[in-house]
Amino acid sequence: MTRVITILLLWVFSLFAQEEQLKFKYFSPEYILSNEEFQISALVQLDRQEEEKFILRLITSNDFELDSVKLFVSDTLIPLEATIPENDEVMKKVYQVEVLSNDSLFTTAPFEQFIFYGKSINAEELHYHFKYQLQSAVDSTQSDYSFFYNTENNLIKVYSRSFASDNAALFKGKASLKLLDETEKNNGLLSFWLKAHRGNYSMELVANDGIDSLMSFEVNKTGLAFFKYNENLELLEDCAVPFSTWNKFEFFFNADKDQLELYLNGRQEAILNSVNISFLRNWKLNLESKNSEIYLDEIQYGIDERIAKSSNIHFVDSGLDSLTSIFYYDCDELLQDTEAKLKIEFENKETLEFVPADLPLFSPAPELTMNFFNNYYELTWTTKNAKFSKEFIVQKSTDGQVFTDLFVVEADTENAEKKYTYTDSKDLLNEVVYYRIVQLNKDNSEVYSNQLKVGQGEIEEFALDQNYPNPFNPVTNIILEVFVPGEYVISVYDLVGKKMSEIYRGNLTTGKHSFLFDGTELPSGIYFYEVVSPTSSQVMKMILTK
């Protein structure tokens, strides 16, 4: 009997108005390499019963340079002509494409994907948004040519190559990662960075010597991921994997919940339920490049109690404090350790190369604290990784905007735990002064510490973002940016003020932290999450829908 395998694409649309006659979704990478090609995609589901003209505009900051636009439909990439309409956007670039909704090309396609290929020139960040409208192709008087639906503004961060990652493994064909150690049955975390150019590739996680296929998906040539059907598979996000940019994959073996969880760039994408982690034997992750080059780097496996903080994945050595590392491979050269507990195999070693890597990994910011004495202040700072640092600069300001250099000290690259100190006399001429540390790295990039404010004014201790996604079902991310390290408590309450969950209690360092809230056991409704610091608190609303 032939078994039919169904391929699923999770399709989540954002509707921006009740009257809107189409479904629209878009995605782009979070980080891009300066002067290197990347893609911004828009996915549209048109009403093919009406003869209408669909007009799509991409509005970007001036540092974006468009190379081409293509329409992906029925597994075919079709070049489109981009025009430059009259620009009412100040200091922006505008590119426009048009198609007819009942074109014969679309008759068998469930959706259309518009792909804008381009690069960012000499910028630290890139902003973009879309505008789109439907016009009657039969009677133009029924259309409002001046009205466009607008998406929200989006930020893409641009970075340059750094010393934070040395080499990456480049291969074609097949590769596999296999765990050889069967003694640990706790929560396990397999993570790695992957980059692919245009072309299909697939991943399949199997167990028990390949008998059981746990999770399998294929990424097509435009970056959309299609999952193989499994009745226990729950897809949480629309899974898009941008090409020509690095993406971090994490497979979390959750023994506490009997789940296999997939995270992409710190965002939970899929959950496989009813997996008895304790009885898994000889699991293996198979990678196969159909017609694309694949880059691999920073492969790690360890015993873990929770998943990585998504906002910190771009920092060097950003692994969890609770991670007990069993295996780490930086892909700088061919692995020679015959006793390694994770075996890596490349089917075609002739195509295997080790090339300079360009991961979006950055040195973590120094953590600055201060002690107060009668006539002076003592500044103390530490860094989690000084391997790529060149020097530290102590800076001072009277307005929090313009800083002057007070002191420069060379970084001790051999002693990652070293503490640095600097003393400064009390400033009697200004009511308020500010201090910060600038970490200058070997690639001339700069990282800034938290800013300390001394005087009668108060410094903001933290910033709380809106949870994502919202509404959610059943898992969402709560992101907190800490400016002043200290003790923090994060709790969730219902509408009547009853505490439903305490997500976190403990010390947090400076930087962004992400916490997962699972509402599986709660009914649909409105909830509030609260963050309490030593001196302040903040509450935000979130909606659970089932």
MILUM-42484 format. One record per residue (C-alpha): x, y, z; residue in three letters. Coordinates in steps of 0.1 Angstrom, whole numbers, plus 5000, padded with zeros to 4 digits. Example, Ala and Ser with C-alpha at 12.3 -4.5 7.8 and 13.67 -1.06 7.14 Angstrom:
<sites>
      x      y      z   res
   5123   4955   5078   Ala
   5137   4989   5071   Ser
</sites>
This chain:
<sites>
      x      y      z   res
   5000   5000   5000   Met
   5014   5033   4990   Thr
   5016   5059   5018   Arg
   5008   5094   5007   Val
   5030   5120   5023   Ile
   5014   5155   5027   Thr
   5036   5186   5027   Ile
   5023   5214   5049   Leu
   5031   5251   5048   Leu
   5019   5271   5077   Leu
   5002   5301   5062   Trp
   4994   5330   5085   Val
   4981   5362   5070   Phe
   4979   5397   5085   Ser
   4948   5415   5075   Leu
   4950   5453   5078   Phe
   4913   5462   5071   Ala
   4879   5445   5071   Gln
   4873   5455   5035   Glu
   4906   5441   5022   Glu
   4900   5416   4994   Gln
   4933   5398   4996   Leu
   4956   5382   5021   Lys
   4991   5396   5026   Phe
   5022   5385   5044   Lys
   5059   5395   5042   Tyr
   5093   5385   5056   Phe
   5129   5395   5055   Ser
   5161   5387   5074   Pro
   5169   5403   5108   Glu
   5206   5408   5100   Tyr
   5222   5413   5066   Ile
   5258   5416   5055   Leu
   5268   5450   5041   Ser
   5270   5451   5003   Asn
   5258   5415   5000   Glu
   5226   5404   4983   Glu
   5195   5396   5003   Phe
   5158   5393   4997   Gln
   5126   5409   5009   Ile
   5095   5388   5001   Ser
   5058   5395   5000   Ala
   5032   5367   4998   Leu
   4998   5374   4984   Val
   4966   5354   4979   Gln
   4945   5371   4953   Leu
   4908   5366   4945   Asp
   4911   5351   4910   Arg
   4874   5353   4903   Gln
   4877   5390   4897   Glu
   4897   5407   4870   Glu
   4917   5431   4891   Glu
   4951   5448   4889   Lys
   4973   5442   4920   Phe
   4998   5470   4926   Ile
   5026   5465   4951   Leu
   5051   5491   4962   Arg
   5083   5485   4983   Leu
   5094   5517   5001   Ile
   5129   5516   5015   Thr
   5155   5539   5030   Ser
   5179   5555   5005   Asn
   5207   5530   5013   Asp
   5189   5501   4996   Phe
   5199   5492   4960   Glu
   5174   5471   4941   Leu
   5189   5444   4918   Asp
   5157   5427   4905   Ser
   5122   5416   4912   Val
   5108   5382   4906   Lys
   5074   5365   4909   Leu
   5074   5330   4923   Phe
   5043   5310   4913   Val
   5038   5273   4905   Ser
   5075   5266   4913   Asp
   5086   5291   4887   Thr
   5105   5324   4891   Leu
   5092   5350   4866   Ile
   5111   5383   4862   Pro
   5090   5414   4868   Leu
   5097   5450   4857   Glu
   5099   5474   4886   Ala
   5090   5510   4879   Thr
   5097   5541   4900   Ile
   5064   5560   4906   Pro
   5060   5595   4918   Glu
   5076   5596   4952   Asn
   5056   5611   4981   Asp
   5079   5595   5006   Glu
   5106   5619   5019   Val
   5142   5605   5018   Met
   5129   5571   5006   Lys
   5131   5549   4975   Lys
   5099   5535   4960   Val
   5097   5505   4936   Tyr
   5064   5494   4921   Gln
   5053   5461   4903   Val
   5018   5452   4889   Glu
   5000   5420   4880   Val
   4965   5409   4870   Leu
   4948   5388   4896   Ser
   4932   5364   4871   Asn
   4963   5359   4850   Asp
   4966   5323   4837   Ser
   4998   5319   4856   Leu
   4979   5319   4889   Phe
   4953   5293   4882   Thr
   4970   5264   4901   Thr
   4990   5284   4926   Ala
   4977   5288   4962   Pro
   4996   5321   4966   Phe
   5020   5344   4948   Glu
   5054   5354   4962   Gln
   5070   5387   4951   Phe
   5107   5387   4958   Ile
   5128   5419   4958   Phe
   5165   5412   4955   Tyr
   5189   5439   4965   Gly
   5216   5450   4990   Lys
   5223   5477   5015   Ser
   5251   5502   5007   Ile
   5271   5517   5035   Asn
   5244   5517   5061   Ala
   5241   5504   5097   Glu
   5204   5497   5093   Glu
   5177   5495   5066   Leu
   5140   5504   5069   His
   5113   5493   5046   Tyr
   5075   5489   5044   His
   5050   5479   5017   Phe
   5020   5496   5002   Lys
   4995   5477   4980   Tyr
   4961   5481   4964   Gln
   4936   5464   4941   Leu
   4922   5482   4910   Gln
   4894   5471   4888   Ser
   4909   5461   4855   Ala
   4875   5465   4838   Val
   4862   5498   4852   Asp
   4889   5522   4865   Ser
   4862   5545   4880   Thr
   4855   5519   4907   Gln
   4891   5522   4920   Ser
   4906   5548   4943   Asp
   4940   5552   4928   Tyr
   4952   5573   4957   Ser
   4944   5547   4984   Phe
   4970   5521   4995   Phe
   4971   5497   5023   Tyr
   5002   5502   5044   Asn
   5022   5477   5064   Thr
   5042   5487   5095   Glu
   5077   5499   5092   Asn
   5104   5472   5095   Asn
   5140   5473   5105   Leu
   5169   5452   5091   Ile
   5202   5455   5108   Lys
   5233   5457   5087   Val
   5267   5444   5099   Tyr
   5302   5440   5085   Ser
   5325   5410   5087   Arg
   5341   5407   5121   Ser
   5366   5384   5139   Phe
   5339   5368   5160   Ala
   5338   5337   5138   Ser
   5368   5324   5119   Asp
   5358   5297   5094   Asn
   5327   5279   5083   Ala
   5322   5246   5065   Ala
   5309   5248   5030   Leu
   5295   5217   5013   Phe
   5272   5204   4986   Lys
   5252   5171   4988   Gly
   5245   5154   5021   Lys
   5257   5158   5057   Ala
   5246   5144   5090   Ser
   5250   5151   5127   Leu
   5246   5120   5149   Lys
   5247   5118   5187   Leu
   5268   5089   5199   Leu
   5263   5093   5236   Asp
   5232   5076   5249   Glu
   5237   5081   5287   Thr
   5220   5115   5290   Glu
   5182   5115   5290   Lys
   5177   5151   5302   Asn
   5167   5180   5282   Asn
   5190   5183   5252   Gly
   5197   5213   5229   Leu
   5213   5209   5194   Leu
   5221   5243   5178   Ser
   5240   5254   5147   Phe
   5242   5283   5122   Trp
   5233   5277   5086   Leu
   5234   5298   5054   Lys
   5222   5287   5020   Ala
   5222   5304   4986   His
   5193   5301   4962   Arg
   5182   5265   4959   Gly
   5163   5238   4977   Asn
   5176   5219   5008   Tyr
   5160   5197   5034   Ser
   5164   5186   5071   Met
   5152   5154   5087   Glu
   5156   5145   5123   Leu
   5154   5107   5128   Val
   5159   5084   5157   Ala
   5163   5047   5166   Asn
   5189   5041   5138   Asp
   5167   5059   5112   Gly
   5135   5039   5118   Ile
   5115   5068   5132   Asp
   5113   5101   5114   Ser
   5106   5128   5140   Leu
   5106   5161   5121   Met
   5112   5167   5084   Ser
   5109   5198   5063   Phe
   5122   5212   5030   Glu
   5131   5248   5022   Val
   5123   5258   4987   Asn
   5143   5281   4964   Lys
   5125   5312   4977   Thr
   5130   5304   5014   Gly
   5097   5290   5024   Leu
   5097   5259   5046   Ala
   5073   5230   5040   Phe
   5069   5204   5067   Phe
   5062   5167   5062   Lys
   5028   5157   5077   Tyr
   5028   5143   5112   Asn
   4996   5141   5133   Glu
   5015   5152   5164   Asn
   5032   5182   5147   Leu
   5020   5216   5157   Glu
   5032   5246   5136   Leu
   5033   5279   5155   Leu
   5047   5304   5130   Glu
   5049   5309   5092   Asp
   5083   5294   5087   Cys
   5105   5314   5063   Ala
   5142   5309   5061   Val
   5158   5339   5042   Pro
   5185   5329   5017   Phe
   5221   5343   5016   Ser
   5219   5352   5053   Thr
   5228   5332   5084   Trp
   5200   5315   5103   Asn
   5203   5298   5137   Lys
   5185   5265   5141   Phe
   5179   5250   5175   Glu
   5163   5216   5182   Phe
   5152   5213   5218   Phe
   5146   5178   5232   Phe
   5122   5186   5260   Asn
   5121   5156   5282   Ala
   5099   5174   5308   Asp
   5070   5177   5283   Lys
   5079   5148   5259   Asp
   5083   5173   5230   Gln
   5107   5181   5203   Leu
   5108   5218   5197   Glu
   5122   5237   5167   Leu
   5135   5273   5170   Tyr
   5146   5295   5141   Leu
   5166   5326   5150   Asn
   5153   5324   5186   Gly
   5116   5321   5175   Arg
   5097   5289   5182   Gln
   5084   5275   5149   Glu
   5072   5240   5155   Ala
   5064   5215   5183   Ile
   5063   5177   5179   Leu
   5042   5163   5207   Asn
   5041   5128   5223   Ser
   5078   5122   5218   Val
   5093   5100   5245   Asn
   5127   5117   5248   Ile
   5139   5091   5273   Ser
   5136   5063   5248   Phe
   5152   5079   5218   Leu
   5182   5060   5206   Arg
   5209   5071   5181   Asn
   5191   5102   5168   Trp
   5206   5118   5137   Lys
   5199   5151   5118   Leu
   5203   5147   5080   Asn
   5210   5177   5059   Leu
   5207   5175   5021   Glu
   5214   5202   4996   Ser
   5194   5197   4964   Lys
   5210   5224   4943   Asn
   5224   5249   4967   Ser
   5257   5255   4986   Glu
   5253   5252   5024   Ile
   5274   5268   5050   Tyr
   5276   5254   5086   Leu
   5291   5269   5117   Asp
   5291   5269   5155   Glu
   5276   5234   5160   Ile
   5269   5227   5196   Gln
   5250   5201   5217   Tyr
   5245   5201   5254   Gly
   5222   5192   5283   Ile
   5199   5221   5290   Asp
   5170   5232   5312   Glu
   5155   5258   5289   Arg
   5159   5272   5254   Ile
   5182   5300   5245   Ala
   5173   5337   5250   Lys
   5164   5346   5215   Ser
   5175   5383   5217   Ser
   5210   5372   5227   Asn
   5218   5347   5200   Ile
   5239   5372   5181   His
   5265   5376   5209   Phe
   5296   5356   5211   Val
   5293   5328   5238   Asp
   5256   5336   5242   Ser
   5248   5300   5254   Gly
   5226   5295   5284   Leu
   5241   5295   5319   Asp
   5223   5262   5324   Ser
   5239   5246   5294   Leu
   5263   5217   5301   Thr
   5282   5214   5268   Ser
   5288   5179   5255   Ile
   5300   5189   5221   Phe
   5312   5220   5203   Tyr
   5326   5224   5168   Tyr
   5335   5257   5153   Asp
   5339   5244   5118   Cys
   5374   5260   5114   Asp
   5389   5228   5101   Glu
   5381   5191   5096   Leu
   5371   5175   5128   Leu
   5398   5151   5139   Gln
   5385   5141   5174   Asp
   5376   5105   5170   Thr
   5361   5104   5205   Glu
   5337   5133   5200   Ala
   5302   5125   5212   Lys
   5286   5141   5182   Leu
   5297   5126   5149   Lys
   5296   5148   5118   Ile
   5297   5132   5083   Glu
   5299   5148   5049   Phe
   5289   5125   5020   Glu
   5311   5142   4994   Asn
   5343   5154   5011   Lys
   5356   5165   4977   Glu
   5332   5194   4978   Thr
   5339   5203   5014   Leu
   5357   5236   5020   Glu
   5365   5257   5050   Phe
   5360   5293   5041   Val
   5361   5326   5061   Pro
   5328   5330   5080   Ala
   5307   5361   5083   Asp
   5282   5352   5110   Leu
   5263   5380   5127   Pro
   5280   5374   5160   Leu
   5292   5403   5181   Phe
   5311   5408   5213   Ser
   5287   5413   5243   Pro
   5286   5448   5258   Ala
   5307   5454   5290   Pro
   5287   5455   5322   Glu
   5294   5487   5341   Leu
   5287   5492   5378   Thr
   5297   5520   5402   Met
   5306   5525   5439   Asn
   5301   5558   5456   Phe
   5327   5573   5480   Phe
   5330   5607   5497   Asn
   5350   5625   5470   Asn
   5351   5602   5440   Tyr
   5333   5575   5421   Tyr
   5348   5541   5413   Glu
   5337   5526   5380   Leu
   5341   5488   5375   Thr
   5333   5469   5344   Trp
   5337   5433   5331   Thr
   5332   5416   5298   Thr
   5321   5381   5291   Lys
   5345   5376   5261   Asn
   5376   5398   5255   Ala
   5390   5376   5227   Lys
   5380   5401   5200   Phe
   5385   5433   5221   Ser
   5413   5458   5215   Lys
   5407   5484   5242   Glu
   5382   5500   5265   Phe
   5374   5537   5266   Ile
   5358   5554   5297   Val
   5336   5582   5286   Gln
   5317   5610   5305   Lys
   5289   5634   5296   Ser
   5269   5661   5313   Thr
   5238   5657   5290   Asp
   5237   5621   5281   Gly
   5243   5630   5244   Gln
   5278   5643   5239   Val
   5306   5622   5256   Phe
   5343   5629   5261   Thr
   5370   5604   5266   Asp
   5385   5601   5301   Leu
   5407   5571   5300   Phe
   5418   5543   5276   Val
   5431   5508   5287   Val
   5441   5479   5265   Glu
   5419   5447   5267   Ala
   5434   5417   5284   Asp
   5425   5391   5258   Thr
   5441   5362   5279   Glu
   5419   5368   5309   Asn
   5382   5368   5300   Ala
   5371   5373   5337   Glu
   5393   5403   5344   Lys
   5377   5433   5361   Lys
   5387   5468   5351   Tyr
   5384   5499   5374   Thr
   5386   5536   5370   Tyr
   5381   5564   5396   Thr
   5368   5598   5388   Asp
   5365   5628   5412   Ser
   5330   5640   5420   Lys
   5318   5667   5396   Asp
   5306   5697   5417   Leu
   5298   5719   5387   Leu
   5271   5697   5372   Asn
   5240   5684   5388   Glu
   5240   5653   5367   Val
   5268   5633   5349   Val
   5267   5602   5328   Tyr
   5293   5574   5324   Tyr
   5297   5546   5299   Arg
   5324   5523   5285   Ile
   5332   5519   5248   Val
   5346   5486   5238   Gln
   5367   5489   5207   Leu
   5371   5455   5189   Asn
   5399   5444   5167   Lys
   5378   5449   5136   Asp
   5372   5485   5147   Asn
   5336   5479   5156   Ser
   5323   5495   5188   Glu
   5301   5481   5216   Val
   5287   5503   5243   Tyr
   5281   5494   5279   Ser
   5250   5503   5299   Asn
   5249   5540   5307   Gln
   5251   5551   5344   Leu
   5235   5584   5355   Lys
   5248   5601   5386   Val
   5228   5629   5402   Gly
   5192   5636   5412   Gln
   5177   5623   5380   Gly
   5166   5587   5376   Glu
   5178   5563   5350   Ile
   5154   5539   5332   Glu
   5161   5504   5345   Glu
   5145   5484   5318   Phe
   5123   5486   5287   Ala
   5095   5461   5281   Leu
   5084   5451   5246   Asp
   5050   5439   5235   Gln
   5048   5401   5235   Asn
   5052   5384   5202   Tyr
   5031   5369   5187   Pro
   5000   5387   5201   Asn
   4973   5373   5200   Pro
   4990   5339   5206   Phe
   4982   5302   5209   Asn
   4996   5289   5231   Pro
   5031   5302   5233   Val
   5044   5337   5231   Thr
   5077   5356   5237   Asn
   5081   5383   5263   Ile
   5112   5405   5256   Ile
   5128   5426   5282   Leu
   5158   5450   5277   Glu
   5177   5455   5309   Val
   5197   5488   5313   Phe
   5205   5483   5350   Val
   5214   5448   5362   Pro
   5196   5435   5393   Gly
   5168   5414   5406   Glu
   5138   5411   5384   Tyr
   5104   5393   5387   Val
   5082   5385   5357   Ile
   5046   5374   5364   Ser
   5014   5368   5345   Val
   4979   5378   5359   Tyr
   4944   5373   5347   Asp
   4917   5401   5344   Leu
   4909   5400   5381   Val
   4945   5403   5392   Gly
   4950   5366   5401   Lys
   4986   5355   5395   Lys
   4986   5327   5370   Met
   5023   5322   5365   Ser
   5057   5334   5377   Glu
   5078   5332   5346   Ile
   5111   5343   5361   Tyr
   5127   5354   5394   Arg
   5164   5362   5397   Gly
   5192   5384   5385   Asn
   5194   5398   5350   Leu
   5224   5413   5333   Thr
   5224   5443   5309   Thr
   5210   5434   5275   Gly
   5179   5419   5259   Lys
   5163   5388   5274   His
   5135   5367   5260   Ser
   5111   5346   5280   Phe
   5086   5320   5267   Leu
   5052   5320   5282   Phe
   5031   5288   5276   Asp
   4994   5293   5280   Gly
   4984   5257   5272   Thr
   4967   5252   5305   Glu
   4948   5285   5305   Leu
   4915   5294   5288   Pro
   4913   5320   5261   Ser
   4911   5356   5273   Gly
   4930   5388   5282   Ile
   4961   5385   5305   Tyr
   4986   5409   5318   Phe
   5024   5404   5322   Tyr
   5043   5424   5348   Glu
   5080   5431   5352   Val
   5091   5443   5387   Val
   5126   5457   5392   Ser
   5141   5469   5425   Pro
   5126   5504   5421   Thr
   5098   5502   5395   Ser
   5073   5480   5376   Ser
   5056   5479   5342   Gln
   5025   5460   5330   Val
   5014   5451   5295   Met
   4984   5433   5280   Lys
   4984   5401   5259   Met
   4956   5380   5244   Ile
   4954   5342   5244   Leu
   4932   5328   5216   Thr
   4924   5291   5212   Lys
</sites>
